[in-house]
Amino acid sequence: MASELGAQITAMPVSDQTTQQLSIGQCATLACLLESATPKPGNVHRGADFEDMTFTDFVATAVAIGPAMETASTDRSVGATVLKAIRASKQVTPANTNLGTVLLFAPLAVVSLHTPVAKELPEILGHLSPQDAIDVYEAIRLADASGLGQVAEHDIHDTAPADLLEAMRAASPRDLVARQYVTDFHEVLQVTLPAIVQGVTSGWSLSDSIVHTHVQLMARFPDSLIVRKCGEEIGAMASLRARAVLDAGHPGDHAYHTGLADLDFWLRSDGHRRNPGTTADLIAAGLFVGLRENLIVPPFS
């Protein structure tokens, strides 16, 4: 169903300027706020902090990246947008709250406001320059993301490659964010956004739709951050536990919410190392596209 709705969403025209109320920067900030405020299992939200990362950190960086995303379609540079956003984030918190989100937002923000993302995005990804690679590598090092480790090819501690897309292709089997660059954002545009929209359309609140989509993504795609920090076995276990929540029912069902609580408790064990942060990045990107194309509109219930 999600893929069918994804095809429908791809074909839908973007609303004209008379109905567009939010700028690109506002959409980016609001998407981050909606993602981080929603009580998704295992993540920081307005009712749950980590010892080294708080909801306030996420709020601060949501605001900080707005200007970089606002000018992205004028600058026409994915790498420069990523670097500006991470530099701005580091000015408000030392925590890495948003590297994956920024890497996903930047190509989406470069797309002209009144152009459907799916129409222009492949061209943007296909014309990434060596400077884009240099800027992205610098941003990743500046963000000081945990769990990256070392790899034999295109290691982040090495000199940036001439072809950023090739580096993303090499990383794509182990990283869902990198995979978006080489699949024209398939999981964002064809899975995440359609699932959120479908939930709202069926009568769920936006919060319930976000949480349910988050669990669906976890069940279908082992979270890259969990796998990097804890290994493939724990990543697979997290997916199985997410599938059990879905099997228990839907938002409003007692068994479903009991399952969510159990999943949340398990994910927060082991010093929050099981934080499904990459899944949250996909949620934020789906919300960003939904907001900028008026598929998700305020007021939010």
N, C-alpha and C positions, 0 to 999 in steps of 0.2 A: 504493500500500500504506500509506503513512504517513497519508493522509487516512482510510482505512478504520480503521486502528488508532486514529486520533484520535477517531473517533466512538465506538469501543468504550471508550476511556479516559474520554471525557466522560460516558458512561452508567454508569461504575463508581461504586459508593458509596464514600465515604471510610470508612476503617477506624474502628471505634469506639474509645473512650478506652482500653480494655484493651489494645489493640495499638499505640496511638500512643505512641511512646517519646520523640519529640523535640518541643520547643515550637516556636512560630513563629520566635522569635529564633534558636534553635539550627538550625532548617532553613535560615534565611537565611544564617547564618555558614557552615554546612557546604556549602551550595550554592556560595558564593563560593570557599571553599577547594578544593572539587573542581574547579571551573572553572579557577581560576588555577594549580593544581598540575599539571593535565593538559597534556602537551606538544603543544598545538595549534599548527599552523603559523602563524608570524607574530606570535604573542602572547608576552608575558612568561609564564614558567612557572618551575618549580623548577630547571630547568637552563639558563635563559636570561633575563638581565636586559636592559633598555634602559639607555642612558647616564643618563637622567633619571628612571627608574622601575624599581623592583626588585621581585622576588618578595616580599621582606619588606614592601614597601609594601602589596601586595595582602593579605597575611596580616593586617597590622595593621588595615586598613580592614574586612576581613571580620569581625573581632572587634568593631570599633568600632560597626558598624551594628546589631549584634544587639539591643541594648536598644530602639532606635527601632522595629524591626520587631516586637519582642515586645509592645509596647504599642499597636500600630497598630489591632488589632481592638477595643480598648477606646476609644481616642481617636476612631476612626471618621473620621479626617482624612487624606486622601492627601497634601495639601500639607504639613501639619505633619510627617508622617512623613518625607517627602523632605527637608525642611529640617533636621530633627533628625539624620537620618542623615548628611547632608553636613557639618553642623557637627561631628559626632563624628569623621568621617573626617579633616577638616582639623586636628583636634587631634593626630592621629598621623602625618600626612605632608602635605607641601605638594603632592604629586602628585595629579592627578585620576585615580584608579584606577577609579572606580565610579559616575560620574554616571548613565550609561545604565542600569546595573544597578539603582541605587536607584530611578530613575524607573519601572522595570518592577516591582520588588519591592513598592513602596508600595501600589498597588491590590490586589495579590495578598495582602499581609499584612493588609489591612483585612478581608478575608473571614474570617469566624469559623472557628476551627481545624477544627471537625468538620462544616463545610459544604463541599460540593464547590465548588471555585473557579468552575467554569463556570456554576453555578447563581446565585451572588450577584454575580459580577463585573459583569455588564451594569448592574445597578442602581447599583452603586458608581460606575461611570464616568458614568452618566447623571445623577448628582446631585452632580457636582463644583461647588463654590461659588466665588464671587469670591475668597474668602480662600485657597482652594486654589491659584488662579492666582498670587496675590501671593507665597505661600510658595514655590511651584515656581520662579517667576522669580528670587526672591532666592537660592534654592539653586543654580540654574544659574550665576548671576553669581558666587556664592561659590566654586563648583567651578572656575571659570576654565577651562572646557573649550576645547581648541584646535580650530581649523578651523571655528568657527561662522560667522564672517563677519557680513555684514549682509544683511537681507532687507527687502523693502518692507512686508510685513504681519506684525504681531506680533513685531517684532524684540526680541531678548532685552534689548537696552539701553534699550528704551522702557518706558513704564508697563505693568504687567501688564494684560492684557485682563480683562474681566468674566467671560468664558467660556473656561476653560482648554481645554475640549474643542474649541472652534472654533479655537484656536491650534494644537492638535495636528492638527486636520484640515487646516489650511493647510500644516503642515510635513510631513504624511504622505507626499506624493509623493517627498520627498527624504530622509526619515529613518525608518528601520524602527522605532525606538523610539516615535516619535510615532504611527506607523501602528497600533501595538498598541492605543492608546487609542481609536481610532475603528473598530476591527474586532473588539472584544472579545477581543483578544490571540490572533488567529487563528494567526499564525506561531509563537507560543509553545505554544499548547495543541493545535493541529492538525497542526503540522509538527515542531517541535523536540522536544517531549517524546515523541511517539510514535516518532520515529526513535531516540532514546536507548533507550527501553524495548525497541523491536524488536531493537536490537543486542544488548542484554543477554540477551533471551529466546532469541536465536539462538545464544548461547554465547560471544559476545565478552566480554572484560573491560569493566568500566565505562569505563576509560580509552580503550580502542579504540573503544567506542561513542560516547563524547564526541567524539573526534577525527574519526571518520567523519561524525558529524552536523554538526560544524563545517564540514567540507569540503562536505557536501551543501548546507548553507545558503549558503556562499560561491558555489557553482556556480549556485544558483537565484536568489539575491538579491544583486546587487552591494552590497558592504559600504558602508554610509552614511559611515563615517568615512574610508575610503579615497577615496570619491568627493569628500567635502568637502575633503580635503587635497590630492588628486592629480588630480582631475577625472574625468569620466565615462569617458574612454578607458582610463585605468589601472584604474578600477573594473571595466569590462567585461573587460579583460585578466586581472584577478585571477579573475574568474568562469570564464573559459575555461581558465585553468591549473588551477583546482580541478576542473573537469569532466574534464580530462585525467587527473587522479589517480583519479577514480572509474572512468573507462574502463579504467584499468590493472589493476583488480582490487579485492580486499577485504582487510581486516586479515588478516595471515598470508601474503599473496602478496608475493613479492620485488619485483615491478614496482610494486605499490601503495606499498610503503614507500620505494622509490627515488623515486617521484613525489612522495611527501610531503616528502622531504628537499629535492628540487628546488624545490617550492613554498615551503617554509620559507625557503630561501636567497633566493629572489626577493623574498618579502615583506619580509625583513629588510634588503634593499638600500635605498638612498636614505634613509639615516638613520632607518630604521624608520617612515617616513611611510606605508608601505603596511600598517600594522598594522590587521588586521581586527577592530577593537575592538567595533563594533556587533554583529558575529556572536557575539563572546564574551558580550556582554550577553544575547543571546537564549538562549545555552547556559545561562548562570547562571539565568535565569528559568525555563527548562524544568526544570532540576535542582531549583529551589526548589519548584515545584509537585509534581514527582515525589516529593520527600522528604516534603512535608507531607501528601500523599495516599497515602503508603505504596506508591507504584508503583516507587520506587527505595529499597531498604532496605539498611542495613548488616547484616553486614560487607561491605565492597566489595573485589572482587578486582581 
